[in-house]
Amino acid sequence: MDAEDVKRAVVVGAGVMGHSIAQVFAQAGIEVGLVDVEEKILERAMRLIKSNLDTLAEFKRVSKSKIPAILKRIHPSTDLAAVAQGVDFAFEVVSEVADVKKKIFSQLDDICSEDAVLASNTSGLDIFSIAEVKNPGRLIIAHWFAPPHIIPLVEVVPGPKTSPEVVTFTAKLMERLGKRPVVLKEFVRSFIVNRIQNQIFLAILEMLEKGWATPEQIDLAVKTSLGVRLPIVGVVQTYDFTGLDLVLDIMKSYGVSHPLFEEKVKKGHLGVKTSKGIYDYGERSEEEILKKRDRMYLKMLEHLESINAFEPV
């Protein structure tokens, strides 16, 4: 099936992530069942979805006149079988408890057609070892970020038996939903973003435990440095601006090294100053590259200052 042909989906779990994910499917014109164990959870989910849509309308991300139709495409239910039968894409977004997920996938495997893709939002559990489905080729992870109706990224992660067709289909479906999918080559726990965030978390714990800085100081320091730079140069390209020769020297001072940096420096690909490093800058001059970066930094800084982003929310 082509991603553009998807007409029906089901999201199992209407909590922090699930209600918002169901909303995104509905915004894309897809009929979506939203399942949870209690009516009051579903009622809260629908209230939050309405509030989300009103906020998006404020920023012209959705037309206010389309909100009623979007809401009608969401079908809350405590009966999984009633809304999962005949769907093209089934999405598990329940709590990070292996036994719960195992049960859900067993039910989805029995209810859904053999052509339906079965996906999980997990990043912390190896769903490919947990879920027991007759055809593991249709099992995949599509990991979203909170709040799902705003954050563009979805990490698409195949298991050892996931078919290439399912990987391609899932990535294309995420694009149809307005997302920016990044497809990993294989399952590795925490994927890209949470793997990086986990290291940040450990550094924060150390600083707080040893009293090196207060929570407010840590947040202000990150907001007024990385917060300005990361949207422009990310976490890898930034080394091209530092200079890979300098980066390699710094690494060696910590007693570590890496073949990628050693090879680049050996070839004279030092980053922006040589117009080639981890990225290839197409023979643009150092001045051209720095000017483009700095203009983007200044626009970002101007915007962040205009919305008081450096103050606590």
MILUM-963235 format. One record per residue (C-alpha): x, z, y; residue in one letter. Coordinates in pm, whole numbers, plus 50000, padded with zeros to 5 digits. Example, Ala and Ser with C-alpha at 12.3 -4.5 7.8 and 13.67 -1.06 7.14 Angstrom:
512305078049550a
513675071449894s
//
This chain:
500005000050000m
501094992650355d
501165022050596a
498815003350828e
496205002950551d
495965040850520v
492405051350596k
492125086350452r
494435116350421a
494195153150341v
496175182050487v
496185213650276v
496785243950496g
495255248250841a
497735273050986g
500485269651247v
501535234751135m
498625221150933g
495915220351198h
498195201751439s
499355176951174i
495735169151084a
495115162951452q
497935137251467v
496485118251169f
493085117851339a
494605105651665q
495995075951471a
492505066551354g
492805081451006i
490005102050850e
491605134950747v
490395164050540g
491715197950655l
491645223950378v
492085261450376d
490745290950180v
488475306350448e
485945292250694e
487245314550974k
490715299050938i
489195264450966l
487075274451266e
490195287251443r
492035255251350a
489355233451506m
489395254451825r
493165250451848l
492925212851786i
490395209552070k
492715229452296s
495705208152191n
493835176152271l
492775189352612d
496435196952689t
497535162252576l
494825147152797a
496285165753098e
499505146453042f
497725113652963k
498985114152604r
495425109552487v
492315097252664s
489805124952730k
486995101052638s
488485096952288k
488635134052205i
485125136252051p
485885107051817a
489225122651717i
487535155651633l
484915137551424k
487675122651209r
488795157651105i
486795172050814h
487445209450763p
486615222450417s
487345250350170t
486725225849885d
489945206849812l
488355183549558a
485625173349800a
487995160350068v
491085150349864a
489425125749631q
490225089949726g
492845097849990v
495885076050042d
498185104350152f
498005141150057a
500035166050261f
500785201850153e
501385225450447v
500765259750291v
502895291350300s
506485289950174e
505635305749838v
506715285649534a
503795295649311d
501245286549578v
502805252449633k
503045246249259k
499315253049221k
498395230249512i
500415201049378f
498945205449034s
495475203049187q
496385173149403l
497905155649102d
494585158948916d
492305150749211i
494105122449390c
494365086949264s
497615075749100e
498435054949409d
498245083949654a
501505097649793v
501935135249755l
503985150750034a
505185185150136s
506165198650477n
508655223650334t
512305225450436s
513255257750265g
512075251749910l
513065225149657d
509585211249605i
510975186049357f
511855214449120s
508635233349189i
505875207449181a
504775195148839e
503195160948878v
502745133248626k
504515107848845n
507375123849044p
508055089949197g
505225095949444r
506455130449551l
508235133149887i
508925156750177i
507905148850534a
509155177850742h
507525181651086w
508455204651375f
506295228151578a
504245219151765p
503585188151550p
501295171751807h
504215170952055i
507595170551877i
508445134751770p
510825141151478l
509835140151111v
512575144150848e
511655122450548v
513375135450237v
513215119549889p
513705137949564g
515845125649274p
512895106249129k
511075095549445t
510595057949445s
512185037549727p
508745022749800e
507325057449865v
510225065550098v
509665033650299t
505905038450302f
506165074450425t
508605065450702a
506355036950816k
503315059750809l
505115084951028m
505885056951273e
502215047251273r
501445083451366l
503775080051665g
506645099651510k
510385092651492r
511275095251122p
514825102251008v
515265094350638v
517795115550451l
519655100450158k
518825129649930e
517385164549922f
519605191650066v
518055224650162r
517175228950534s
517855191750605f
519365183350945i
517765204051219v
517125236751037n
520605235050888r
521995234551243i
519475260251367q
520405283851085n
524015284351202q
522865290951559i
520735319851429f
523705335651253l
525775332951573a
522965349351773i
522725378151525l
526475384251553e
526385384551934m
523435408251945l
524825431151677e
528175434451855k
526585436952199g
528505407852343w
525465395452536a
521785403252586t
518985380752455p
518285369952813e
521925360852873q
522145340952550i
519005320852630d
520065314252990l
523535303352878a
522115278652624v
519385265552854k
521795258653140t
524405241152925s
523325227252588l
519735225152713g
520775199452971v
523185180052751r
521595178752405l
518695155352492p
521235130452627i
524245131852391v
522995151852093g
525395173051888v
527695145851750v
528115120852034q
529145149352263t
532535149852085y
533195114552207d
532965128052561f
535265157252480t
537805133252327g
538375132451953l
542075139751991d
541245172052175l
538535180451923v
541035176051639l
543545198851814d
540835225351858i
539845222551494m
543465226951384k
543745258151602s
540995272851383y
542815262051070g
540375234250979v
540255196550995s
538065167750885h
538855132550758p
536395116451002l
538225129851308f
541685124651159e
540895088251080e
539425081251424k
542405096451605v
544865078051381k
543195045151477k
543265054051846g
539485056551860h
539375087452079l
535855084452216g
534625074552560v
538115071052707k
538935043352457t
535365029352444s
535225036952072k
535045069251878g
532275081951654i
530115057451851y
531115022451961d
530595017252335y
530954979652329g
534124977752539e
532424993652840r
534855011353072s
535165049153076e
533755049153430e
530665029553322e
529935052553030i
530455084553228l
528315071953515k
525415064153279k
525735098653118r
525965116853449d
522945099453595r
520925109753290m
522245145453313y
521245147353678l
517755134253606k
517405159753327m
518715188153545l
516435178153831e
513425178153597h
514285211553434l
514775227753772e
511475213453899s
509505230053617i
511475263153630n
512655257153274a
515565281253311f
513145310453346e
511585326753036p
508285311052927v
//
